[in-house]
Amino acid sequence: MEREEAAAIVEPYATFLQILHELLTERQRYTSTAMTTVVLKTLGVLLCAAFISAQVMPMPGFDLEKMGGKWYLVGFATNAERFVSHYKADMKMATAIMVPTEDGDLDLSYSHLQSDGTCFRMHNLAKKTEIPGRFVFDNEIWGNSNDMRVVDAKFDEYAIVHTIKTKGGKSEILNKLHTRTTKIPDDLKEKFKQFSLDTGILEENIAILPMNGECPDAQENLKHL
C-alpha cells in the first residue's frame, strides 16, 4: 500500500481514538444514566464516521483540467455540531472558481453574496497528493487542515467533493455538491443526499441550497481563466 493511501486510512482512526479518550475522561466525571447514553451514542456516530471516511477515496479517472472553471456550490452536508443550529437556515448558493495550476494543484476561490449585500470570499490552494483527485490544504480563515477528495463527477455537469476537516485533533466531514448551472436535477439531489447519508451524516445536516445572487467578482474572475 502506498504511503498516501495508508495515511488516508489511518488518520480518521487516530482522530477517533483521541476523541474516545476525551469522552471516556469526561465520563468519569459523571455517573448518570443519561450521561452514559450520550457518551455511547456519540461513540457510535464517531466510529461510524471514522470508518466510512477511511473508505472514501477519489473517483477513478479524475481529470484535473476538466475540474477547472466556474461552479455553483448547491449542496452542503456536514456532521459539524453547530451546522443546524447556527448556519443551515441562512445558507444559500455560492460561486466557486477552480483553476488547475502547472504544478498539478487546484486553486480554489469561493464567493458568497450575503443578505446585507456584502460578499464573503475565501481562497485556498489545494495541493496535489500522490493520489489523483485528492488534495490537501490549510484554511487560514477557519484554522483547520483539509483532506479533500473528488469522489464523483461528470465534469460538464457536477462534482461531489468529500473533505475531512481537522482542527485541534478533532475531525469533521464536509460534503459539497458543485454544479455547472443553478438548475439541479432531482436525481442529482438524491445522489448527493444518499452519498452524505452513506458517509455518516444525519439527514437534517444535509442541505440543498436555495438560489442566490452572485458577487461581482465571480464573473470578473472567470474572464481570467
C-alpha positions as CSV (number, residue, x, y, z in Angstrom):
1,M,0.0,0.0,0.0
2,E,1.3,3.5,-0.9
3,R,2.2,5.9,1.9
4,E,-0.6,8.4,0.9
5,E,-3.3,5.7,0.9
6,A,-2.1,4.4,4.2
7,A,-2.3,7.8,5.8
8,A,-5.7,8.4,4.4
9,I,-7.0,5.2,6.1
10,V,-5.1,5.6,9.4
11,E,-5.8,9.3,10.1
12,P,-9.6,9.1,10.8
13,Y,-9.0,6.3,13.3
14,A,-6.3,8.2,15.1
15,T,-8.7,11.1,15.5
16,F,-11.4,8.8,16.7
17,L,-9.1,7.3,19.4
18,Q,-8.2,10.8,20.6
19,I,-11.9,11.7,20.9
20,L,-12.7,8.4,22.5
21,H,-10.1,9.2,25.2
22,E,-11.6,12.6,25.8
23,L,-15.2,11.2,26.1
24,L,-14.1,8.5,28.5
25,T,-12.3,11.0,30.6
26,E,-15.5,13.1,30.6
27,R,-17.5,10.0,31.5
28,Q,-15.5,9.6,34.7
29,R,-16.8,12.9,36.0
30,Y,-20.4,11.9,35.7
31,T,-22.3,8.7,36.7
32,S,-25.8,9.4,35.5
33,T,-27.6,7.0,33.1
34,A,-28.3,10.0,30.8
35,M,-24.6,10.8,30.5
36,T,-23.8,7.2,29.8
37,T,-26.3,7.1,27.0
38,V,-25.0,10.3,25.5
39,V,-21.4,9.0,25.5
40,L,-22.3,5.7,23.9
41,K,-24.4,7.3,21.2
42,T,-21.6,9.8,20.4
43,L,-19.0,7.0,20.3
44,G,-21.2,5.1,17.8
45,V,-21.6,8.1,15.5
46,L,-17.9,8.9,15.6
47,L,-16.8,5.3,15.0
48,C,-19.2,5.0,12.0
49,A,-17.9,8.3,10.6
50,A,-14.3,7.4,11.1
51,F,-14.7,4.1,9.4
52,I,-16.6,5.4,6.4
53,S,-14.3,8.4,5.8
54,A,-11.4,6.0,5.7
55,Q,-13.1,4.2,2.8
56,V,-14.0,7.2,0.8
57,M,-11.4,7.6,-1.9
58,P,-11.2,9.8,-5.1
59,M,-13.0,8.7,-8.2
60,P,-11.2,6.7,-10.9
61,G,-10.2,8.7,-14.0
62,F,-10.0,12.1,-12.2
63,D,-9.2,14.8,-14.8
64,L,-7.7,17.9,-13.2
65,E,-8.1,20.1,-16.3
66,K,-11.8,19.3,-16.6
67,M,-12.3,20.3,-12.9
68,G,-11.4,23.9,-13.8
69,G,-13.8,26.7,-14.4
70,K,-16.9,28.1,-12.8
71,W,-19.0,26.1,-10.4
72,Y,-22.1,26.7,-8.2
73,L,-22.0,25.4,-4.7
74,V,-25.5,24.0,-4.4
75,G,-25.3,21.2,-1.8
76,F,-23.7,21.2,1.6
77,A,-23.7,18.4,4.2
78,T,-21.6,18.1,7.4
79,N,-21.5,16.4,10.7
80,A,-20.4,19.6,12.4
81,E,-22.3,20.0,15.6
82,R,-23.2,23.7,15.1
83,F,-24.3,23.4,11.5
84,V,-28.1,23.0,12.0
85,S,-28.4,25.4,15.0
86,H,-26.2,28.2,13.7
87,Y,-25.8,28.1,9.9
88,K,-28.1,25.9,7.9
89,A,-31.2,28.3,7.8
90,D,-29.2,31.2,6.4
91,M,-27.1,29.3,3.8
92,K,-27.6,30.0,0.1
93,M,-25.8,29.1,-3.1
94,A,-22.2,30.3,-3.5
95,T,-19.9,30.5,-6.5
96,A,-16.6,28.7,-7.0
97,I,-13.8,29.4,-9.5
98,M,-11.4,26.5,-9.7
99,V,-8.1,26.9,-11.6
100,P,-5.7,24.0,-12.2
101,T,-2.0,25.0,-11.8
102,E,1.0,24.0,-13.8
103,D,2.2,22.0,-10.8
104,G,-1.0,19.9,-10.6
105,D,-2.6,21.8,-7.7
106,L,-6.0,23.3,-7.7
107,D,-6.6,27.0,-6.9
108,L,-10.0,27.4,-5.2
109,S,-11.8,30.8,-4.9
110,Y,-15.3,30.9,-3.3
111,S,-17.6,33.9,-3.1
112,H,-21.0,34.2,-1.4
113,L,-23.4,37.1,-1.6
114,Q,-24.7,37.7,1.9
115,S,-28.1,39.1,2.9
116,D,-26.7,42.5,3.7
117,G,-25.2,42.8,0.2
118,T,-21.6,42.2,1.1
119,C,-19.5,39.4,-0.2
120,F,-17.8,36.7,1.8
121,R,-14.7,35.5,-0.1
122,M,-12.4,32.6,0.6
123,H,-9.3,31.4,-1.3
124,N,-7.2,28.3,-0.9
125,L,-4.5,26.5,-2.9
126,A,-5.3,22.8,-2.7
127,K,-2.0,20.9,-3.1
128,K,-1.9,17.7,-5.1
129,T,-1.1,14.4,-3.5
130,E,0.2,11.1,-4.9
131,I,-3.4,10.0,-5.4
132,P,-5.2,11.8,-8.4
133,G,-8.3,13.6,-7.2
134,R,-7.0,14.0,-3.6
135,F,-5.8,17.4,-2.4
136,V,-4.7,18.9,1.0
137,F,-4.7,22.4,2.2
138,D,-4.8,24.6,5.4
139,N,-7.7,27.0,5.7
140,E,-6.4,30.2,7.3
141,I,-9.9,31.6,8.0
142,W,-11.1,28.6,10.0
143,G,-7.7,27.4,11.2
144,N,-8.2,23.8,10.1
145,S,-6.4,21.3,7.8
146,N,-8.3,19.8,4.9
147,D,-8.1,16.5,3.2
148,M,-10.2,16.9,0.0
149,R,-11.3,14.1,-2.3
150,V,-13.3,14.5,-5.6
151,V,-15.4,11.3,-5.3
152,D,-17.8,11.6,-8.2
153,A,-18.1,13.9,-11.2
154,K,-19.4,14.5,-14.7
155,F,-17.1,17.5,-15.2
156,D,-19.5,19.3,-17.5
157,E,-22.4,18.8,-15.1
158,Y,-21.5,18.2,-11.4
159,A,-18.8,17.3,-8.9
160,I,-19.2,15.8,-5.4
161,V,-16.4,16.6,-3.1
162,H,-15.7,14.9,0.3
163,T,-13.5,16.7,2.8
164,I,-12.1,15.7,6.2
165,K,-11.5,18.9,8.2
166,T,-9.3,18.6,11.2
167,K,-8.7,21.2,13.9
168,G,-7.3,20.6,17.4
169,G,-7.1,16.9,16.8
170,K,-10.8,16.6,16.0
171,S,-12.2,15.9,12.6
172,E,-15.4,16.7,10.8
173,I,-16.8,15.6,7.5
174,L,-17.9,18.1,4.8
175,N,-19.6,17.0,1.6
176,K,-20.1,19.6,-1.2
177,L,-22.2,19.4,-4.4
178,H,-20.9,21.6,-7.2
179,T,-22.8,22.1,-10.4
180,R,-22.1,24.0,-13.6
181,T,-25.6,25.6,-13.6
182,T,-28.0,26.6,-10.9
183,K,-30.5,24.0,-12.0
184,I,-30.2,20.8,-10.0
185,P,-31.9,17.6,-11.4
186,D,-33.8,15.7,-8.8
187,D,-31.8,12.6,-9.4
188,L,-28.6,14.5,-8.6
189,K,-30.1,15.9,-5.4
190,E,-30.9,12.3,-4.4
191,K,-27.4,11.1,-5.3
192,F,-25.8,13.8,-3.1
193,K,-28.2,13.1,-0.2
194,Q,-27.6,9.4,-0.4
195,F,-23.8,9.8,-0.5
196,S,-24.0,12.1,2.5
197,L,-26.1,9.6,4.4
198,D,-23.7,6.8,3.5
199,T,-20.8,8.9,4.9
200,G,-22.4,9.1,8.3
201,I,-24.1,12.5,8.0
202,L,-27.6,12.8,9.5
203,E,-30.4,13.8,7.2
204,E,-31.1,17.1,9.0
205,N,-27.5,18.1,8.3
206,I,-27.9,17.8,4.6
207,A,-28.9,21.0,2.7
208,I,-29.7,21.7,-0.9
209,L,-29.1,25.4,-1.0
210,P,-31.6,27.9,-2.3
211,M,-30.9,30.3,-5.2
212,N,-28.7,33.4,-4.5
213,G,-27.3,36.3,-6.4
214,E,-23.6,36.4,-7.3
215,C,-20.8,38.6,-6.1
216,P,-19.5,40.9,-8.9
217,D,-16.0,39.3,-8.8
218,A,-17.5,35.8,-9.7
219,Q,-17.9,36.9,-13.3
220,E,-14.8,39.0,-13.3
221,N,-12.5,36.2,-12.1
222,L,-14.0,33.9,-14.9
223,K,-12.6,36.3,-17.5
224,H,-9.0,35.4,-16.4
225,L,-9.3,31.7,-16.7
